Amino acid sequence: MKSKFFRREVKIGIMTIVAIFILYFGLNFLKGIDIFNPVSYYYAVYNNIGGLVPSAPVYIKGYKAGQVEEIKYDFMKEKSFLVKISMNKDINVPLGAEIELFDDGLMGGKAIQVVFKEYASEQKLYKSGDTIPSSIGAGLLAQLSGELVPKIESVVSEADSTLRALRKVMESKELSNSLVSIETTTGQLALSSKKLNSLLSNDFPKIISDVNVMTSDFKQISGNLKKIDFASTFEQVDYTIKNLNLITDKINKSEGSIGLLLNDKNLYLNLTNTASSADNLLIDLKNNPKRYVHFSLFGSKK
């Protein structure tokens, strides 16, 4: 009976120990602590932690190397807060490094990062339990404002100069003259539009009717052209051309009167001589008419 009771108590004790271990491991796991990985502890002091809480991440060049383990405070001291951080045992922190408090995101969360300075010595390292010099980094909003404020000021100055130039243009006489010209042009356009509307409503229908009449006339002419027998017409034209070719051949071959007249050189010379003799005769007749004509009212003399 006692052995059974003892066994029951042992089982309950073992289950309790396992439950406590699971609870401890679960809580540390939720906190981001790996109880199976050994860690090193370092300390930093701050005058103001700006809302830093335990379990906040610790970064090295963007890599999460550990977390904030504990925050102790003593308001009687100038630097009231003592921050304990843990990092993986295999991470070495050289002398000259700093623990910087910075804004982790736009929502105002705080985190820690270990900053290695250029002058940090790789031979000498901080040991677990050492206090590392601390600093507070510029907030994200401060960085943004520091980058944006000069740009905004330059944009404002440029906008101000642009507004001044625009004001000068608005107050210039050239702009008023241009507005008057635009108003005049608008009035002329309105008048032209009115005339165009009148033209479209009165004259355009007449033009369309005339175009319709011309179209009907073209249709009639086209119909008359379709009725013409082009084949017979071209045959007659061809026949006429053949006759002209035949007449031309005969003329060139000195057949007929026209051919002889055009191709006989002697005939040409005789006609030329005859024309010359007739010309001489007319000249002599004009110069000596009595030689050829005898006229008397009382009779001629022997």
C-alpha positions in Angstrom: 0.0 0.0 0.0 2.8 2.3 0.9 4.7 1.5 -2.3 1.6 2.4 -4.4 1.3 5.7 -2.5 5.0 6.4 -3.0 4.7 5.7 -6.7 1.8 8.1 -7.0 3.7 10.9 -5.2 6.7 10.3 -7.4 4.6 10.5 -10.5 2.9 13.8 -9.3 6.3 15.3 -8.4 7.8 14.3 -11.8 4.8 15.8 -13.6 5.1 19.0 -11.6 8.8 19.3 -12.4 8.1 18.7 -16.1 5.2 21.3 -16.0 7.5 23.9 -14.3 10.2 23.2 -16.9 7.8 23.5 -19.8 6.3 26.7 -18.3 9.8 28.2 -17.8 10.9 27.1 -21.3 7.7 28.4 -22.9 7.9 31.8 -21.2 11.5 32.2 -22.2 10.7 31.1 -25.7 8.0 33.7 -25.9 10.5 36.3 -24.6 12.9 35.2 -27.3 15.4 33.6 -24.9 17.0 30.3 -26.0 17.8 28.6 -22.7 19.9 26.0 -24.5 22.2 28.6 -26.0 24.6 30.2 -23.5 24.6 34.0 -23.4 26.8 36.9 -22.2 25.5 39.8 -20.1 26.4 43.4 -20.5 25.3 46.6 -18.8 24.6 50.2 -19.9 23.4 53.2 -17.9 21.0 55.9 -19.2 19.5 59.1 -17.9 16.3 58.5 -19.9 15.4 55.3 -21.7 12.4 56.8 -23.6 10.1 53.8 -23.0 12.5 50.9 -23.4 11.1 47.8 -21.9 12.5 44.3 -21.0 12.6 41.8 -23.9 13.3 44.6 -26.3 15.6 43.4 -29.1 19.3 44.0 -29.3 20.7 44.4 -32.8 24.2 44.4 -34.3 24.2 45.8 -37.9 20.5 44.8 -38.2 20.9 41.3 -36.9 19.1 40.4 -33.7 21.9 39.3 -31.4 20.0 39.3 -28.1 17.5 41.2 -25.9 17.1 43.4 -22.9 16.9 41.2 -19.8 16.3 43.7 -17.0 16.0 47.4 -16.3 16.8 48.7 -12.9 16.4 52.2 -11.8 17.7 54.5 -9.0 16.3 58.0 -9.3 18.8 59.3 -6.7 21.6 59.0 -9.4 22.0 61.3 -12.4 22.0 58.3 -14.7 19.0 56.6 -13.1 18.6 53.5 -15.3 20.8 50.4 -15.4 20.0 48.3 -18.5 21.1 44.6 -18.6 21.3 43.0 -22.0 22.1 39.5 -23.1 23.8 38.4 -26.3 24.9 35.1 -27.8 28.0 33.8 -26.2 29.8 33.5 -29.5 29.5 37.3 -30.3 32.5 39.3 -29.3 32.2 42.9 -28.4 35.5 44.8 -28.9 36.6 47.7 -26.8 35.4 51.0 -28.2 31.9 49.7 -29.0 28.8 51.5 -27.7 25.3 50.5 -26.8 23.0 52.8 -28.5 19.3 53.4 -27.7 17.3 54.2 -30.9 13.7 54.2 -32.3 12.6 50.9 -33.6 10.0 51.9 -36.2 7.6 54.8 -36.6 5.3 53.8 -33.7 7.9 55.0 -31.2 9.2 51.6 -30.0 12.7 51.6 -28.5 15.5 49.1 -29.1 19.2 48.6 -28.4 21.9 48.3 -31.0 25.6 47.6 -30.5 27.6 50.0 -32.6 31.2 49.1 -33.5 33.3 52.2 -33.9 36.1 52.5 -36.5 38.7 52.8 -33.8 37.4 49.7 -32.0 40.2 47.3 -31.1 39.8 43.7 -32.2 42.4 42.4 -29.8 40.7 43.6 -26.6 37.2 42.6 -25.9 34.5 43.3 -23.3 33.9 40.5 -20.9 30.5 39.3 -19.7 29.3 41.5 -16.9 31.1 44.7 -18.1 29.5 48.0 -18.5 29.7 49.3 -22.0 29.5 53.1 -22.8 26.0 54.1 -23.9 24.6 56.7 -26.3 21.2 57.7 -27.6 20.7 57.8 -31.4 18.7 60.3 -33.2 15.0 59.3 -33.6 13.6 58.3 -36.9 11.4 61.4 -37.0 14.4 63.6 -36.2 16.4 62.0 -39.0 13.5 62.5 -41.4 13.0 66.1 -40.3 16.7 66.8 -40.5 16.7 65.6 -44.1 13.4 67.0 -45.2 13.5 70.5 -43.5 16.3 71.9 -45.8 14.5 70.5 -48.9 11.2 72.0 -47.7 12.9 75.3 -47.1 14.4 75.3 -50.6 11.0 74.4 -52.1 9.3 77.2 -50.1 11.8 79.7 -51.3 11.4 78.6 -54.9 7.6 78.7 -54.5 7.9 82.2 -53.1 10.0 83.4 -56.0 7.6 81.8 -58.4 4.6 83.5 -56.8 6.4 86.9 -57.0 7.2 86.4 -60.6 3.6 85.3 -61.2 2.3 88.4 -59.4 4.5 90.6 -61.6 3.1 89.0 -64.7 -0.5 89.4 -63.4 0.1 93.1 -62.7 1.9 93.8 -66.0 0.3 95.9 -68.8 1.2 93.3 -71.4 -1.1 90.8 -69.7 -4.0 93.3 -69.6 -3.4 94.1 -73.3 -3.3 90.4 -74.0 -6.6 89.9 -72.2 -8.1 92.8 -74.2 -6.9 91.1 -77.4 -8.3 87.8 -76.3 -11.6 89.4 -75.6 -11.6 91.1 -79.0 -10.7 87.8 -80.7 -13.4 86.0 -78.7 -16.0 88.6 -80.0 -14.8 88.1 -83.6 -15.0 84.4 -83.2 -18.5 84.7 -81.9 -19.4 86.9 -84.9 -17.8 84.4 -87.3 -19.6 81.6 -85.6 -22.9 83.4 -86.1 -22.2 84.0 -89.8 -21.2 80.4 -90.2 -24.4 79.3 -88.6 -26.3 81.6 -90.9 -24.4 80.2 -93.9 -25.1 76.6 -92.8 -28.8 77.3 -92.3 -29.4 79.4 -95.5 -26.8 78.9 -98.2 -25.7 75.4 -97.5 -29.0 73.7 -98.4 -29.0 75.6 -101.7 -25.4 74.3 -102.4 -26.5 70.8 -101.5 -29.4 71.1 -103.9 -27.1 72.4 -106.7 -24.8 69.5 -106.0 -27.7 67.1 -106.3 -28.6 68.6 -109.6 -25.1 68.3 -110.9 -25.0 64.8 -109.7 -28.2 64.0 -111.6 -26.7 65.6 -114.7 -23.6 63.5 -114.4 -25.7 60.5 -114.1 -27.6 61.4 -117.2 -24.3 62.1 -119.1 -23.0 58.8 -117.9 -26.1 57.0 -119.1 -25.8 58.7 -122.6 -22.1 57.6 -122.7 -23.1 54.1 -122.0 -25.5 54.2 -125.0 -22.7 55.2 -127.4 -21.3 52.4 -129.5 -17.6 52.9 -129.0 -16.7 49.8 -130.9 -18.2 51.0 -134.2 -16.9 54.5 -133.6 -13.3 53.2 -133.1 -13.7 51.0 -136.2 -14.6 54.1 -138.3 -11.7 56.1 -136.9 -9.4 53.1 -137.7 -10.8 53.0 -141.3 -10.3 56.8 -141.7 -6.7 56.5 -140.5 -6.1 53.6 -142.9 -7.4 55.8 -145.8 -5.1 58.7 -144.7 -2.2 56.3 -144.6 -3.1 55.0 -148.2 -3.3 58.6 -149.5 0.0 59.5 -147.9 1.6 56.5 -149.5 0.3 57.4 -152.9 1.5 61.0 -152.5 4.9 59.7 -151.5 5.0 57.3 -154.5 4.1 60.2 -157.0 0.8 58.7 -157.9 -1.9 61.2 -158.9 -1.7 64.9 -159.5 -0.9 65.8 -155.9 1.9 63.2 -155.8 3.4 64.5 -159.1 3.0 68.1 -157.9 4.9 67.4 -154.7 7.5 65.0 -156.0 8.4 66.3 -159.5 11.3 68.7 -159.3 11.1 69.8 -162.9 7.5 70.8 -162.4 8.5 72.8 -159.4 11.2 74.6 -161.5 8.8 75.3 -164.4 6.2 76.7 -162.1 8.9 78.9 -160.5 10.1 80.1 -163.9 6.5 80.8 -165.0 5.8 82.8 -161.8 9.0 84.7 -162.4 8.1 85.5 -166.0 4.6 86.5 -165.1 6.1 88.8 -162.4 8.4 90.4 -165.0 5.5 90.8 -167.4 3.4 92.6 -164.8 6.3 94.9 -163.9 6.9 95.8 -167.6 3.1 96.2 -168.1 3.0 98.6 -165.2 6.0 100.6 -166.4 5.2 100.6 -170.2 1.4 100.3 -170.6 1.4 101.9 -174.1 3.4 99.0 -175.4 0.6 96.6 -174.9 -2.7 98.8 -175.0 -3.7 101.4 -177.7 -6.7 103.5 -176.8 -8.1 106.6 -178.6 -11.4 108.5 -178.7 -10.9 109.5 -182.4 -9.6 106.4 -183.8 -6.2 105.0 -183.9 -3.3 106.1 -186.1 -1.6 103.8 -188.4 
